Amino acid sequence: MKNKKKLIKPFLMFTLFFLILFLFMIKSSNIGSITNTISSKSNNNSQISFKCEKNEKINLKYSSNIKQGTLKLQLTDSKGSVIANLKPNINLSKEILISNTDTYIFCVTYSDFVGNYKIVIKSI
């Protein structure tokens, strides 16, 4: 009987740990990401489109390093209204509360650009 009692506490802690881990994984889901390294002057754009519900929170985690040229990081709604302009050449995490159910577009646009960037968008 004593051995069974000794096993119950570790089992409950183990179960609780995995339950918390599972709930965290469900709550914070990856919407999309864009990563690119440009070694010679280039002009282009990349984008991610995704649907969000009203009052949903998203996290934009991004980093960029501009060696040359310009880099524009922008989140818009389906009508083209700007939700967020992100400053390039920094590492940052930004939480945004979505005000309307819509399809949103995160766009990376660059011209005469040499450098790299990484953007990860998660629902939180």
N, C-alpha and C positions, 0 to 999 in steps of 0.2 A: 504493500500500500504506500509506503514512504517513497519508493522508486517512482510510482505513478505520479505522485505529487511533485516530485522533482522535475519530471518531464513536461508537466502541464505548463509551467511558466515559460520555459524556452519556446515551446510550441506556440503559445499565444503571442509571444513577442515576435516570432518568425512570421506568423500569419498576419499580425497587425502591420509589420513592416511591408510585406508584399501588397497588402490591401492599400496602404497609403501610396506606395509606388504606382500601383495600377490606377488609382484615382488621379494622381498627378499626370500620368501619361494620357489619360482620357481628357482631362481638363485643358492641357496645353498641347494642342495638336498643330503640327507643322502645316502651314498653308502653302508655302513655296519658298524657293530661294533662287538667287541669281549670283553666280560667281564668275569672274573673268579676270584674266591677266593679259594686258595688251603691251607688247614689247616694241611695236613701231607705230608711228602716228596713224590713227584710225578715226573714222567717223561712223557711228552706228547707234542703234538703240536696242534695248531688250526690255521686255515687259512681262509681268505676271498679272493675270486677271483672276479675281476670286469674288465669291458672293459672301456677304456678311448680313447678319440680321441687326435690326435696331437694338441699341444698347449692348452690342457685343464688343468686347475689348480685344484689340490686337496689339501685338508687340512687334515693332520694327527694330531689328538689331542689324546694325550695319557698320562697315568699316571701309575706308577707301584711302588710297595713297595716290596722289596726282604727282607725277614727275613732269608732265607737260600737258598742255591743252586744258579743256574744260570738261566738267562732269556735272550733270544735272540729275538729281534724285527727287522724284515727285510722286505723290499719291493723289489720284483724282477719282471722282465718282464717274458713273456712266455718262453723265451730261458734260463732263469735262471740267467741272468745278474742282478747284484745288483744295484738297483736304490738308496736305502737308508738303512743304518744301524742306528737304533735309540738307543741311550744310555738308558739303563734301570735304574730304581730306581729314576726317576725324573718325574715331570709333565711338559709337553711341548706341544706346538702347532707348527707344521711345515708345511709350504706351499711348494708344489712341482709342478713345471711346467712339464707336460708330453711331452716328445720329440717325441714319435711315437705312432700311433694308434696301440693298442695291448691289450691283456688281461694281467692284472697285478695281482700279488699275494702278499698279506700281510700275513706273517707267524709269529706266536708266538711259540717259541720252548723253553721248559724248562726241566731241569734235577735236580733231588734231590731238587726240588723247594718247598718252603713254602712262601706264600705271596699272592699278588693280582695284577691284572692289568686290565686296561680298555683302549680300543682303539676305536676311532670313526673316520671314514673316510667320508669326505664330498666333493662333487664337488662344486667348487666355481666359 
